[in-house]
Amino acid sequence: MKNNQKNHNEGKNSQIDWLEFALEVLVTKGPDSLKIIPLCELKGVTKGSFYHHFQNRDKFIDALMEHWYQKMTLDFIAQANTQESALDRLNKLDQVIASHNILAEMHIRAWALKDKSIAQHLGKIDQQRQDYLANCYLELGVEEKSAKEHSVGGLCKLFRYATNSPYTDVRNRFESNRYGIKSVFTNTSACQYKRAN
């Protein structure tokens, strides 16, 4: 019984738990609460628990952004890549995005306006997202310049969704592609290009 309780407590204070908790705090209380003392007080633990996983606050913020990048970009892309055609990958990406709570996206973007280190992380993440979308559009026969433009449009769709994601009708529209990333291809002049599938 004691071992089970110990494992439960360790799980509650694991590095992943800390990072997930920090994302929740970011959404509900803002980035100022992501300082060591306020964060520990909100979590109800000592600073030792924090320092067990993170050398300092800078390392913690780096880990937080890496975790968010893995969870909300690389994992999404991996799920999209289970589909063969580019159009199906875009469709899958819309479905994956619609099935997740991405409220942290909006708060991280607001944070990046005030913090250069967050802006640097976000710039790298957005570039990878944009490159992925552009490659999908290229595979669909879109010329390179237009593919890059459409990839920016796809990111804008994501940003709009992040702003409105608590509303069920918005989630449904995103998932059904009337509002999602795939619509950038299907509802614009890109339709004139030959689709790969």
C-alpha positions as CSV (number, residue, x, y, z in Angstrom):
1,M,0.0,0.0,0.0
2,K,2.8,2.4,0.9
3,N,4.6,1.7,-2.4
4,N,1.4,2.4,-4.3
5,Q,0.9,5.7,-2.5
6,K,4.6,6.6,-3.2
7,N,4.2,5.8,-6.9
8,H,1.0,7.9,-7.0
9,N,2.7,10.9,-5.4
10,E,5.7,10.5,-7.7
11,G,3.4,10.5,-10.7
12,K,1.7,13.7,-9.4
13,N,5.1,15.4,-9.2
14,S,6.8,13.9,-12.2
15,Q,8.3,16.2,-14.8
16,I,5.5,15.7,-17.2
17,D,3.0,16.5,-14.4
18,W,4.8,19.7,-13.7
19,L,4.7,20.7,-17.3
20,E,1.1,19.9,-17.8
21,F,0.3,21.8,-14.6
22,A,2.2,24.7,-15.9
23,L,0.2,24.8,-19.1
24,E,-3.0,24.9,-17.1
25,V,-1.6,27.7,-14.9
26,L,-0.6,29.6,-18.0
27,V,-4.2,29.4,-19.4
28,T,-5.9,30.3,-16.1
29,K,-3.5,32.7,-14.4
30,G,-1.1,33.9,-17.0
31,P,2.7,33.7,-17.4
32,D,3.5,35.7,-14.3
33,S,2.3,32.7,-12.3
34,L,5.0,30.5,-13.9
35,K,7.6,31.7,-11.5
36,I,9.0,29.2,-9.1
37,I,7.5,30.3,-5.8
38,P,3.9,31.1,-7.2
39,L,4.0,27.8,-9.1
40,C,5.0,25.8,-6.1
41,E,2.4,27.5,-4.0
42,L,-0.3,26.7,-6.5
43,K,0.8,23.1,-6.8
44,G,1.1,22.8,-3.0
45,V,4.7,21.5,-3.0
46,T,8.1,22.8,-1.9
47,K,10.7,24.3,-4.1
48,G,12.7,21.1,-3.7
49,S,10.1,19.4,-5.9
50,F,10.6,21.9,-8.6
51,Y,14.4,21.7,-8.4
52,H,14.3,17.9,-8.5
53,H,13.3,18.3,-12.2
54,F,14.5,21.7,-13.3
55,Q,17.9,23.3,-12.7
56,N,16.4,26.8,-12.8
57,R,13.5,28.8,-14.2
58,D,15.1,29.2,-17.6
59,K,15.5,25.4,-18.0
60,F,12.0,25.0,-16.8
61,I,10.6,27.4,-19.5
62,D,12.7,25.6,-22.2
63,A,11.3,22.3,-21.0
64,L,7.8,23.7,-21.0
65,M,8.1,25.0,-24.6
66,E,9.7,21.7,-25.7
67,H,6.8,19.7,-24.1
68,W,4.2,21.9,-25.8
69,Y,6.0,21.6,-29.1
70,Q,6.1,17.8,-28.8
71,K,2.5,17.6,-27.7
72,M,0.9,20.1,-30.0
73,T,3.1,19.9,-33.1
74,L,5.2,16.8,-33.5
75,D,2.5,14.5,-32.1
76,F,-0.1,16.1,-34.4
77,I,2.1,15.7,-37.4
78,A,2.8,12.1,-36.5
79,Q,-0.9,11.4,-36.4
80,A,-1.5,13.2,-39.7
81,N,1.3,11.1,-41.3
82,T,-0.6,7.9,-40.7
83,Q,-2.5,8.9,-43.9
84,E,-1.1,8.3,-47.4
85,S,-2.2,11.3,-49.5
86,A,-1.5,14.9,-48.7
87,L,-5.2,15.8,-48.7
88,D,-5.9,13.0,-46.3
89,R,-3.1,14.2,-44.1
90,L,-4.6,17.7,-44.0
91,N,-8.0,16.3,-43.2
92,K,-6.5,14.2,-40.4
93,L,-4.7,17.2,-39.1
94,D,-7.9,19.1,-38.9
95,Q,-9.5,16.3,-37.0
96,V,-6.6,15.9,-34.6
97,I,-6.6,19.7,-33.8
98,A,-10.4,19.7,-33.3
99,S,-10.1,16.9,-30.8
100,H,-7.7,18.7,-28.5
101,N,-7.9,21.6,-26.2
102,I,-5.5,24.1,-27.7
103,L,-6.2,27.1,-25.5
104,A,-2.6,27.3,-24.5
105,E,-1.8,28.3,-28.1
106,M,-3.4,31.7,-27.6
107,H,-1.8,32.3,-24.3
108,I,1.7,31.3,-25.5
109,R,1.3,33.7,-28.4
110,A,0.4,36.6,-26.1
111,W,3.3,35.7,-23.8
112,A,5.7,35.7,-26.8
113,L,4.8,39.4,-27.4
114,K,6.4,40.2,-24.1
115,D,9.2,37.6,-23.8
116,K,11.9,37.2,-26.5
117,S,12.8,33.7,-25.5
118,I,9.2,32.5,-25.9
119,A,9.1,34.3,-29.3
120,Q,12.2,32.4,-30.4
121,H,10.7,29.1,-29.4
122,L,7.4,30.0,-31.2
123,G,9.2,31.1,-34.3
124,K,10.9,27.7,-34.7
125,I,7.7,25.9,-34.0
126,D,5.7,27.9,-36.5
127,Q,8.4,27.5,-39.1
128,Q,8.1,23.7,-38.8
129,R,4.3,23.8,-38.9
130,Q,4.5,26.1,-42.0
131,D,7.0,23.8,-43.7
132,Y,4.9,20.8,-43.1
133,L,1.8,22.4,-44.6
134,A,3.7,23.8,-47.5
135,N,5.1,20.3,-48.3
136,C,1.5,19.0,-48.3
137,Y,0.4,21.7,-50.7
138,L,3.4,21.0,-52.9
139,E,2.4,17.4,-53.0
140,L,-1.0,18.4,-54.1
141,G,0.5,20.2,-57.1
142,V,0.6,23.7,-55.8
143,E,3.5,25.9,-57.1
144,E,6.1,26.6,-54.5
145,K,5.3,30.3,-53.9
146,S,1.6,29.6,-53.6
147,A,2.3,26.6,-51.3
148,K,4.2,28.9,-48.9
149,E,1.4,31.4,-49.0
150,H,-1.3,28.7,-48.4
151,S,0.8,27.4,-45.5
152,V,0.6,30.8,-43.8
153,G,-3.1,30.8,-44.4
154,G,-3.3,27.4,-42.7
155,L,-1.5,28.7,-39.7
156,C,-3.9,31.6,-39.5
157,K,-6.8,29.1,-39.5
158,L,-5.1,27.4,-36.5
159,F,-4.7,30.8,-34.7
160,R,-8.4,31.6,-35.2
161,Y,-9.4,28.2,-34.0
162,A,-7.2,28.6,-30.9
163,T,-9.1,31.9,-30.1
164,N,-12.5,30.3,-30.5
165,S,-11.9,26.6,-29.5
166,P,-14.0,26.5,-26.3
167,Y,-17.1,26.8,-28.6
168,T,-18.5,23.4,-29.8
169,D,-19.8,24.8,-33.1
170,V,-16.3,26.1,-33.9
171,R,-14.7,22.7,-33.1
172,N,-17.3,21.0,-35.3
173,R,-16.7,23.4,-38.2
174,F,-12.9,22.9,-37.9
175,E,-13.2,19.2,-37.9
176,S,-15.6,19.2,-40.9
177,N,-13.1,21.2,-42.9
178,R,-15.3,24.2,-43.5
179,Y,-13.1,26.1,-41.1
180,G,-10.0,24.0,-40.9
181,I,-6.5,23.8,-42.5
182,K,-7.7,21.6,-45.3
183,S,-10.1,24.3,-46.4
184,V,-7.2,26.6,-47.3
185,F,-6.6,24.2,-50.2
186,T,-10.1,23.1,-51.0
187,N,-11.8,26.5,-50.7
188,T,-9.3,28.8,-52.6
189,S,-7.7,29.2,-56.0
190,A,-5.5,26.2,-55.1
191,C,-8.4,24.1,-56.4
192,Q,-7.2,24.9,-59.9
193,Y,-4.1,22.7,-59.4
194,K,-4.2,19.0,-60.0
195,R,-4.6,17.1,-56.7
196,A,-2.3,14.2,-56.0
197,N,-5.2,11.9,-55.1
